[in-house]
Amino acid sequence: MRELGIPLPDEETDDGCLLARLAFGLAEGELSPKDVGNGLSMTVAARTREEIRFLSVAAGYSEWLGPDELSGWEKELRTAAHSLAAVTDLGPSSVSRRRAPAD
């Protein structure tokens, strides 16, 4: 990117882009709640109230959640994703070119 003259985002911006990308992906049906839970790194930092809420809910994912707990977690995660997508100044097209979730 440096060779192309494209500035690299700082870590704070990069983390915000990852969270927005995951939120938009879930809100637009491109990602499942499980994809979001698995796409987060333990080193992601959240700054805004909406990022903190989304990250907190997403971090609650576990393969050991029972069906009732999983359903409630998915609903809460979708709500947090919509809230974050609604207030972010990053659009889905700008965040999709940034850091993608790990497989």
GUGU-924273 format. One line per 2 residues: number of its first residue (from 1); their letters; for each residue x, y, z of C-alpha. Coordinates in steps of 0.2 Angstrom, whole numbers, plus 5000, padded with zeros to 4 digits. Example, Ala and Ser with C-alpha at 12.3 -4.5 7.8 and 13.67 -1.06 7.14 Angstrom:
# GUGU-924273
1 = as = 5062:4978:5039; 5068:4995:5036
This chain:
# GUGU-924273
1 = mr = 5000:5000:5000; 5014:5012:5004
3 = el = 5021:5009:4986; 5004:5015:4979
5 = gi = 5004:5030:4991; 4990:5024:5001
7 = pl = 4992:5028:5019; 4991:5014:5031
9 = pd = 4977:5016:5044; 4983:5017:5062
11 = ee = 4978:5003:5074; 4963:5012:5081
13 = td = 4956:5016:5064; 4959:4998:5058
15 = dg = 4950:4991:5073; 4935:5002:5070
17 = cl = 4935:4997:5052; 4935:4978:5057
19 = la = 4921:4981:5069; 4911:4991:5056
21 = rl = 4914:4978:5043; 4908:4964:5054
23 = af = 4893:4974:5059; 4888:4978:5041
25 = gl = 4892:4960:5036; 4879:4954:5049
27 = ae = 4866:4968:5046; 4867:4964:5027
29 = ge = 4866:4945:5028; 4884:4943:5022
31 = ls = 4890:4935:5038; 4882:4924:5051
33 = pk = 4882:4928:5069; 4894:4913:5071
35 = dv = 4906:4921:5058; 4906:4937:5068
37 = gn = 4910:4928:5084; 4924:4919:5075
39 = gl = 4930:4934:5066; 4936:4944:5081
41 = sm = 4953:4945:5087; 4957:4946:5106
43 = tv = 4967:4962:5102; 4952:4972:5094
45 = aa = 4949:4988:5104; 4932:4997:5103
47 = rt = 4931:5016:5106; 4912:5021:5104
49 = re = 4898:5015:5114; 4891:5006:5099
51 = ei = 4908:4997:5096; 4909:4992:5114
53 = rf = 4892:4985:5114; 4894:4976:5098
55 = ls = 4911:4969:5103; 4905:4964:5121
57 = va = 4890:4954:5113; 4901:4946:5100
59 = ag = 4914:4941:5113; 4900:4931:5122
61 = ys = 4899:4918:5108; 4904:4900:5113
63 = ew = 4901:4884:5104; 4894:4878:5121
65 = lg = 4879:4890:5120; 4863:4880:5121
67 = pd = 4849:4883:5108; 4840:4895:5119
69 = el = 4855:4905:5123; 4862:4904:5105
71 = sg = 4845:4912:5099; 4846:4926:5112
73 = we = 4864:4929:5108; 4861:4930:5089
75 = ke = 4846:4942:5092; 4856:4953:5103
77 = lr = 4871:4953:5091; 4860:4958:5076
79 = ta = 4853:4972:5086; 4871:4978:5091
81 = ah = 4876:4976:5073; 4862:4987:5067
83 = sl = 4865:5000:5080; 4884:5001:5075
85 = aa = 4880:5001:5057; 4868:5016:5059
87 = vt = 4880:5027:5068; 4897:5023:5060
89 = dl = 4904:5036:5048; 4911:5022:5038
91 = gp = 4900:5014:5024; 4900:4996:5019
93 = ss = 4910:4999:5004; 4924:5008:5013
95 = vs = 4926:4995:5026; 4925:4980:5015
97 = rr = 4942:4985:5008; 4950:4985:5025
99 = ra = 4955:4971:5036; 4944:4956:5034
101 = pa = 4940:4944:5048; 4951:4929:5050
103 = d = 4946:4912:5044
